[in-house]
Amino acid sequence: MFVVVLAVPEGYRIYTDDVNKFKMMIPQDWQIGGGDGNGFKSVTAFFPSESSNSNVSLVITGLGADFTKLESFGKVDEFAENLVC
């Protein structure tokens, strides 16, 4: 196993989710909120302390038995377009 150390720009911090095994960089002053997970799905929200039009919600859902490859979500272009919209 190896660890990649990234420089964190000023004004940002690293959020670590030990349960779902990921890390991401968020603005230093953003708040973190979470929903009750049911073991299959979890929701974490990141938002500024002051009123803003910016926020990020991250939903992690377990994969169904029919998931065998990325195309299980549909055509790649259509999936990407829906993800960004």
N, C-alpha and C positions, 0 to 999 in steps of 0.2 A: 504494500500500500504506500502511496505517496501523497503528500499534501501540497497543494498549490497555494502560495501566499500572494494575494493581490494587494496592491497599494489602494487604500480607501481614500478617495478624494476628500478634501476638506468639506465639511457640511454634510457628510454622509456617514452611515454606520452599517454594519452587517447584521441582518436579521437571520437567526439560525432556527430552523425547525428540526429538532432532533427526532421527532416521531416520524415525519415524512422524509427525512434525510435530504434536506436542501438548505441552501443559504442564498440570500439575495441582498443587494445593496439598496438601502432606502434613505431618503433625506433624514438628517439628524433629528429634526424637530417633529417628524410625523408620528402620530399615535398608531397603536396597533390594537385591533379588536378582533374577537373571534366568536364563532358560533359553536353551539354544542355539536360535537361530532357523534356519529352513531356507529363508529367503527368501520364504516364503508365510505363515508364522505366527511370532509372537514372544510370549513370556510374561515379564511383569515382576511381581514381588511386593513389597509394602510391608508391613512388620511392625514392631512395637515391639521395642526392645532387650531388655526384660525379658519374662518369660512373661506371656501375656495371652490372652484369648479373642477379640482383635481382630486382623484382618489384611485386606488387600485384594490380590486377584490380578487382574491386567489381562491379558487375552488379546486379541491383535490378529491377525485372520485375513483373508487376502485374500478378495475376493468371487468367487463362481463366475460362469460365463458366463450362468447362468439368472437372475441378479439383475438385475431391471429396475426394481423399485420396492420400497418398504419392505414391502409385503404379500408379497414373496417369502419373508420369514421366517415367514409364516403370518398368522393374524388378529392384529391389533394388540393386543387385550385379552389373548389367550392368550400372546403373545410377552412382553408386559410382566409378566404374572403369573409366568411362568417365570424371567424375568430377576431379579425381586425375590426369589423364593423361595430 
